[in-house]
Amino acid sequence: MSKLQGKVALVTGASKGIGAAIAKALAAEGAAVVVGYSSSQSGAQAVVDDIESAGGRAVIAGGDVASASDASKLVQAAIDQFGRLDIVVNNSGVYAFAPLAEITAAEFHRQFDTNVLGMLLVTQAAARHLGKGASVINISSTITSLTPAATAVYTGSKGAVDAITSVLAKELAPQKIRVNTVRPGYTETEGTHSGGIVGSDMEKGMVAMTPLGRAGRPDDIARAVVFLASDDARWITGDHVNVAGGLQ
Ligand SMILES: NC(=O)c1ccc[n+]([C@@H]2O[C@H](COP(=O)([O-])OP(=O)(O)OC[C@H]3O[C@@H](n4cnc5c(N)ncnc54)[C@H](OP(=O)(O)O)[C@@H]3O)[C@@H](O)[C@H]2O)c1
């Protein structure tokens, strides 16, 4: 039997990149999936179309995770469309890198609002509906242990994701809700293309440091998320799983 049959999942930022692969992988294991997006409705719809073509169930839901009312709407979409919520993947994220001298308050708030506040607001709204056996998976990054120069804002935001995950794992444990992070290494996505990382010295450096010797693929990350969402990971909470070809 499929590992996630009968479960309902919300994946934020699933219109492209790692989130799209996670939505498809959860659906392939039997979960009904809410495919969250912010600006790319057509991208989210294409993910739903792929899932439905493969025999799965999915709907799109739009909203800015950094808005409390939008975060509630994303969660409500799962309840309205599928009647329950069991799996939350806080994947929405933005990244840009700059040395200390070039950090601006606006860029700090852009990254922390989406990466940290968004994760908190979606989890807060979801926790009202999650029950025994539910799983929250926050997409962090191996950057929190690599701590490269000129990444203070992004690394700081993902460090906050790691710390908050450890706190919420304890806070939600009495309800038997598990909370973990997946920390991808460098992974080629629409975001790394549009951010100018693909083909850059930064990309070459990350691949050179990766023992398995290549960039990650979104589906590499999705498989670890499926595991953490499933009952196979029933004894794992408050943990941080590097999925990075050995990069750490
Ligand atoms: N790629 C990597 O090398 C790498 C490595 C480690 C960790 N990560 C993390 O993995 C996650 C996905 O990264 P990616 O490379 O797949 O990114 P991506 O291709 O740029 O996709 C980002 C997704 O986040 C959504 N999003 C952005 N801001 C949002 C907001 N305010 N509210 C709701 N959704 C929002 C986007 O939605 P729309 O397109 O609809 O606007 C999109 O679906 C991020 O958390 C990132 O930090 C990535």
The ligand as an SDF file (V2000), in Angstrom:
LIG
                    3D

 48 52  0  0  0  0  0  0  0  0999 V2000
   17.7270   25.5310   -4.3620 N   0  0  0  0  0  0  0  0  0  0  0  0
   18.6220   25.3490   -3.4200 C   0  0  0  0  0  0  0  0  0  0  0  0
   19.8360   25.1960   -3.6760 O   0  0  0  0  0  0  0  0  0  0  0  0
   18.1960   25.2990   -1.9780 C   0  0  0  0  0  0  0  0  0  0  0  0
   19.1050   24.8100   -1.0260 C   0  0  0  0  0  0  0  0  0  0  0  0
   18.7370   24.7460    0.3090 C   0  0  0  0  0  0  0  0  0  0  0  0
   17.4680   25.1510    0.6870 C   0  0  0  0  0  0  0  0  0  0  0  0
   16.5980   25.6250   -0.2470 N   0  0  0  0  0  0  0  0  0  0  0  0
   15.2680   26.0320    0.2080 C   0  0  0  0  0  0  0  0  0  0  0  0
   14.3170   25.2430   -0.4830 O   0  0  0  0  0  0  0  0  0  0  0  0
   13.1020   25.9880   -0.6330 C   0  0  0  0  0  0  0  0  0  0  0  0
   12.7140   26.0120   -2.1190 C   0  0  0  0  0  0  0  0  0  0  0  0
   13.7900   26.5880   -2.8570 O   0  0  0  0  0  0  0  0  0  0  0  0
   13.7720   26.5770   -4.4680 P   0  0  0  0  0  0  0  0  0  0  0  0
   15.1750   26.7250   -4.8980 O   0  0  0  0  0  0  0  0  0  0  0  0
   12.9410   25.4510   -4.9470 O   0  0  0  0  0  0  0  0  0  0  0  0
   13.0240   27.9820   -4.7300 O   0  0  0  0  0  0  0  0  0  0  0  0
   12.2170   28.5400   -6.0240 P   0  0  0  0  0  0  0  0  0  0  0  0
   12.4520   27.6910   -7.2100 O   0  0  0  0  0  0  0  0  0  0  0  0
   12.5830   29.9920   -6.0900 O   0  0  0  0  0  0  0  0  0  0  0  0
   10.6900   28.4150   -5.5480 O   0  0  0  0  0  0  0  0  0  0  0  0
   10.2890   29.1580   -4.4160 C   0  0  0  0  0  0  0  0  0  0  0  0
    8.8320   28.8900   -4.1160 C   0  0  0  0  0  0  0  0  0  0  0  0
    8.4750   29.6700   -2.9400 O   0  0  0  0  0  0  0  0  0  0  0  0
    7.2910   30.4130   -3.2430 C   0  0  0  0  0  0  0  0  0  0  0  0
    7.2690   31.6600   -2.4770 N   0  0  0  0  0  0  0  0  0  0  0  0
    8.1890   32.6420   -2.4650 C   0  0  0  0  0  0  0  0  0  0  0  0
    7.7840   33.6460   -1.6470 N   0  0  0  0  0  0  0  0  0  0  0  0
    6.5830   33.2570   -1.1450 C   0  0  0  0  0  0  0  0  0  0  0  0
    5.6530   33.8630   -0.2580 C   0  0  0  0  0  0  0  0  0  0  0  0
    5.8810   35.0690    0.3250 N   0  0  0  0  0  0  0  0  0  0  0  0
    4.5090   33.1860    0.0290 N   0  0  0  0  0  0  0  0  0  0  0  0
    4.2590   31.9780   -0.5220 C   0  0  0  0  0  0  0  0  0  0  0  0
    5.1050   31.3510   -1.3600 N   0  0  0  0  0  0  0  0  0  0  0  0
    6.2500   32.0060   -1.6760 C   0  0  0  0  0  0  0  0  0  0  0  0
    7.3330   30.6520   -4.7310 C   0  0  0  0  0  0  0  0  0  0  0  0
    6.0090   30.9010   -5.1830 O   0  0  0  0  0  0  0  0  0  0  0  0
    5.6670   31.6730   -6.5870 P   0  0  0  0  0  0  0  0  0  0  0  0
    6.6720   31.2140   -7.5900 O   0  0  0  0  0  0  0  0  0  0  0  0
    4.2720   31.2470   -6.8530 O   0  0  0  0  0  0  0  0  0  0  0  0
    5.7770   33.1410   -6.3180 O   0  0  0  0  0  0  0  0  0  0  0  0
    7.9060   29.3120   -5.2410 C   0  0  0  0  0  0  0  0  0  0  0  0
    6.8670   28.3670   -5.3530 O   0  0  0  0  0  0  0  0  0  0  0  0
   13.3730   27.3690   -0.0470 C   0  0  0  0  0  0  0  0  0  0  0  0
   12.9300   27.4020    1.2940 O   0  0  0  0  0  0  0  0  0  0  0  0
   14.8890   27.4730   -0.0930 C   0  0  0  0  0  0  0  0  0  0  0  0
   15.3900   28.3770    0.8600 O   0  0  0  0  0  0  0  0  0  0  0  0
   16.9290   25.7050   -1.5740 C   0  0  0  0  0  0  0  0  0  0  0  0
  1  2  1  0
  2  3  2  0
  2  4  1  0
  4  5  1  0
  4 48  2  0
  5  6  2  0
  6  7  1  0
  7  8  2  0
  8  9  1  0
  8 48  1  0
  9 10  1  0
  9 46  1  0
 10 11  1  0
 11 12  1  0
 11 44  1  0
 12 13  1  0
 13 14  1  0
 14 15  2  0
 14 16  1  0
 14 17  1  0
 17 18  1  0
 18 19  2  0
 18 20  1  0
 18 21  1  0
 21 22  1  0
 22 23  1  0
 23 24  1  0
 23 42  1  0
 24 25  1  0
 25 26  1  0
 25 36  1  0
 26 27  1  0
 26 35  1  0
 27 28  2  0
 28 29  1  0
 29 30  1  0
 29 35  2  0
 30 31  1  0
 30 32  2  0
 32 33  1  0
 33 34  2  0
 34 35  1  0
 36 37  1  0
 36 42  1  0
 37 38  1  0
 38 39  2  0
 38 40  1  0
 38 41  1  0
 42 43  1  0
 44 45  1  0
 44 46  1  0
 46 47  1  0
M  CHG  2   8   1  16  -1
M  END
$$$$
